[in-house]
Structures are given as C-alpha cells and as structure tokens.
Amino acid sequence: MGIRSYNPTSPGRRGATVSDFKELTAGAEAPKHLRQRKHKKGGRNNQGKITARHRGGGHMQHYRLIDFRRNKDGIPGKVDSIQYDPNRTCRVALVVYADGEKRFILAPDGLVVGAAVHSGADAPPEVGNCLPLSAIPLGMQVHNVELQIGRGGRMCRSAGSAAVLLAREEQWAQLSLPSGEIRRVPAACRATIGAIGNSEHMNVRLGKAGRKRWMGIRPHVRGTAMNPIDHPHGGGEGRTKGGRHPVSPTGKSAKGGGTRKPRKPSGASIVRRRKSRRYGQLKLR
C-alpha cells in the first residue's frame, strides 16, 4: 500500500495521485460466478424521478459478490489472490476453501496470498478469521461486524476502518466504532479480526474533475447560484450568502442537523453517541 504521484505534464496530472496497487496479485481475475453486471440507475427510482442528486454516467463496472456472512464453519480456506474491487474502497481477497468453493471476502491489513482463514467459534483469533464476538479477546480490532445474528456484516467495511471490542456483559458486547460511538451488539454476532486494508485510500487526490465523472458523480451546483424556485438559497440581487443557515433543496439542515430517526429501534443499543457538530453547538449554547 502506498501513494504514487505523476509528473506534472498537465494541470490534471500535477495534483493527481493514485494508489500503487502493490498489494494486488498480478493477473488475478474474478471468477464469473462471483461477479455480475452492475446496472446503474442514475439516482432515479422506479418512477424515473431523481431521488439522489449528482449521480449518472461513470465507467462500466461488475459487482463482486462478497461473503459478508462468513458461515463456512469448520472448513479451512486459503487466500488465492488479492484483487481490486471498483465498488468499494478496500481490496477483496479470493478464498478457496477445502471443499473447492470460492468466495470473496474483505481483505484486512496484513492478509497475504497463501494465508489460511477460518470461520466459527473454534477459529483462532488471527487476522482474517471470523468469530462470534463472544469468542474474540477484549481489546482486539475487528471489522465486518454484524448487527443482527446471521444477517452478515454491516459495520466497518470501508478502507482503513475497524472497531475495538471494549467489553462483554451477559449476552451483549460493546464496540467502539471509528466515529467515536460506543454501541452494544449481541455477543453472538460475528466479526472478522483485524482492520480493513488500503488505509491510504483517504490520501488519494483525484486531480481533475474527469476522475470524479468516471466514478459516476455529476457536477454539484451551489444553491446560491439557482433561482428561488429551485433552491431555498436561490435568488436575490447579485451574489448572496443564502440569507439563512445552510439547507438542502428540500429545506433540511445541511450542516450539523439531525438526520437520525428519534424512534429508530437500534437507537437503544447506542451507549454513547458520536461527537458531532450539532451536539457541540448545543453544549456551547
């Protein structure tokens, strides 16, 4: 893992950096049964209406089917290759199990080709192995954490992310998430040992607008540059600052406002909420 920069042959190249991709296995390809064509929707729903702005275009991609459940208990696997996945920030590892089945898993930092991976409560707590939280020693970093038993990993799946197992109490385990939030999770839920690899992803600079278009992200227009009918910040004589606190086109607070449903069932599992700008402002007042 590392960052490679270009020679400044053009304005776009001058500020651009890319990953060196040294951790990838040369010549490795995704098996056909583990990939499928990704049909893009351009941010539109089944009625053709735009529900997510600034989406569209982008390079053609194939979606890799990732094993988030890690339910091959008692069957050892061997890492065949480390591959690039265009749909996520981390790398994926192709694992070949003893019974001949192949599956993709999220590649943690330190997992190399030829390493053995195991799943189940009897697996050793080593990098790449998946165990229930009840069988993982306290203080270890984990990723791909389940929220509900058997539903597959939901948290800590992006590059460089990891949660820390803080404590266990009866049927619950406490995790410290990268955001600073402390959350209770059933101890029978599974998690994978280690932190997700490709931690240098956050340091990559795109360098030009075209690379953002390759990702399927369209240009963003400022609300103050629009008309009043198009945005709450629009209109006015000359350039304005909006005349109100920043909001979305639908009037919702864009910076520091709460977006979580107050009666969301999983909210009862949050021991300590993450530090946010909204709560910081409330304390100052």
N, C-alpha and C positions, 0 to 999 in steps of 0.2 A: 504494500500500500504506500502510495506516495503521490505527489502532485508534480505534473510536468508542465512547463511553460513553453510558449512558442517564441520564435524570433519575431520582432516587430515588423513584419513585412507589410502589414496593413493596419488600419485603426482597429479592426475587429480582432486581429491576431495579437495586437500589442497587449491588451488586457486579459486575454483568454488563457485559462489553464484547464487542464484535463487530468484525470486520474491516469497513472502509469499502467494500470491493469496488470501488474506483475504477478498478482496472486492468482490470476486466471490460468486454467490449463489450456495449453495451445492445442488447437484443432478439435476441442471438445464441442459436441453439438447436443442439443436437447432431443431426446427420443420423441418420435412423432406422437406416441400415445400420451405424452406428458405435456403437450403444447396444443393450443387451439387458436384459431384466428380471433383476433380481438376486434369486435365490431364497435366502432366509435359512434357516439350519438350527438356530438357537438353541443353538449349541455342541454339537450332537449328531452322532454318527456314523451310519453306515448301519444300525446296530442300534437306534438310538433312545437310546443311552446318552450321557450328558453327558461329553464329553471336554475341553471348555473351559468353565470356570465363568463365571458372571456374564454370559452372553450371552442375548439374547432381545428381541423386540419391535423398536422403532425405526421410523423413518419409511420409507416405501416408496422404493426407490432404483432407478435404472437404471445399469448398469455401462457405462462408456465404454471402448471398445476402443482401447487406446493402442499406438502403434507404438514398441515398445522396441528393435526391431532396426535401424530407420533404414537400410534397404537399398535405398532409391531412389537409386542412384548415378548421377551424371551428369544427373539430371533436377531442374532448379531448382523450388523451391516458394515460395509466398508466404503469409504469415500472414494468414488471413482474419478471425480473431477470437480473443480470449482468453476462455475460459469457465470456469465453476465446475464442479468435479467433487466430488460428495458422497462419493466413495470414497477420496479421498486429501487430504493437507493442502496440496498445491501446486495451482496452476492448470494448465489444459491449453490448448494452442493448436491451433486447427484450421488445418491447412496444405493449401492447394490447389496441386497440382503442375501442371506444364506440360501433362501428358497428361490432365488432368481428374480425376485421382484425388484423393480427400480422405482425410487421415489426422490423427489426434490425436497430438500429441507433448507431453511435459512442458515447461511454459513456464519458461524460465530468466529470471533477473533481467535486465532490460534489453531483452527481446524485445518489440517493439511490433507493432501491426497494420500490415500493409504491408511488413514486413521480409522479405527474401529469405533462405531457408535452403537449404543444400546438404548432400549426403552423399557420402562417398567420400574416397579418399586425396588427390584433387586439389582438394578443397574448401579455401577459405581458413580459417585458424583464427580464426573470428569467433563471437560469441555465437549459439548455436542451431545451429551446424553440427556435423555428426557426422563424425569422422575416426578412423582407427586410431591407437592410442597411439604408434605409430612415426612418425606424421606430425605430432604435436602438439608444439609447442615446450615445453621444460622450464620448470617453474615456473607453468604455467597451471592454473587451476581447471577441473575437469571434473565432470560428473555423468552419471548413467545409464550406469555403467561395466559392461562385460561381464566375466564371469569365465571363460567359455568362448567360443571363437570361434563366432560365428553364433547363439548362444543368446539374444541380447538382453540389455539392461542389467539388472543385478541390484543394484548398489550405488549409494548416493547418489541416492535418488529422492524423498525427503521434503522438505518445505518448508525452505528455507534451507540445505540440505546441499550440500557439494561436497568433492571430493578434489583434492589437489595432486599433479601429476606431478613427482616428485623426480629420477628418473634412469632411464637405459636401459642395459642391459647385454646384448649379444647379442640373444637372442630374448625378453628379459623387460623389463618396465617396473616401476618401483617407485612406489607411490602412498601418500601419507599420507592416511589416512581421518579423518573428523571425530572418531572415538573416540580418536585418537592412535595407532591401529595402523598399522604400515607393512607393506604386503602386496605381493608380487610377482604380476604379472598378465602373461600373454602379450602381447607388443607388438603382435600382430595383432588383439587385441581392440579393439572400438570404444568410444568415449566421446564425449559431447557437450560442447562448450565452454561454460563459464560455470557459475554457481551457480544452484541452483533458486530460483525466486522465492517470494514470500509469506513472507519471513523473519520477519515479525511474528506469525506464527501462534502461536508459543510464548508470547506475551504476552496472548493472549485468555483472559479469565476467564469461566467458564460462568455463575456467579452463582447457579444453583439446580440442584437435583437433576434437575428435569424435562428440562433440556437434555442431560443425560447419558443419560436414557432415550430421547430422540429418536435418539441415536446407537446404540441397541441394547445399551447396557451396563446390566445389572441391579445391584441393590444388593449390596454386599460385606459379609458378616458376619464379625466377628472370631472367630478360633479360640478365644479365651479365653471367649467367650460361649456356646460349644457344649458338648455333652456329650462325655465321653471316647470314646464310640463313634464320634462324628462327626469328631473332630479331635484330634491329639496334644496340643494345648494345652487341651483341654476338661476340665471337671470341677473338683473342688476345693471347699473350703468358702469361700464368699464370693468376692470378686474376687481373682484371682491374675494373676501376670505370665506364666504359662505354665510356669514351672519348668524351662525348657530354652532352648537357642538357637532363634531363630525358624525354623520349618519349615513346609512346605506340608502340606495334608491327607494326602499320601502319605508324609510323613516326609523329603522332600528339603529341604536347606538353602535358606531363603528370602532370606537376605541375605549376599552375599559368597561363596556356594558355587559351585563349578564346575559348569557345565551342558554344556560342550562335550565331545564325544566325543574321547577321547585319540588314537584312531587314525583320525580323520577325514582323508580324503585331502588335502583342501585345507589342512590344518594345516601341511603342509610349505612352503606359499607364504608363511607369515607370517614376516616378518623380525623385527619387534618387536611384541609383544603390547600391547594397550591397557592402560592403567593401571586397575586395578580394586581394590575394597576388599579382596578376598581376597588379592591379591599384596601389598598394602600391609601387611596384618596379618602376613603371613608374614615380611616384612622386619623388622617391629618385634620379632618374637619372636627 
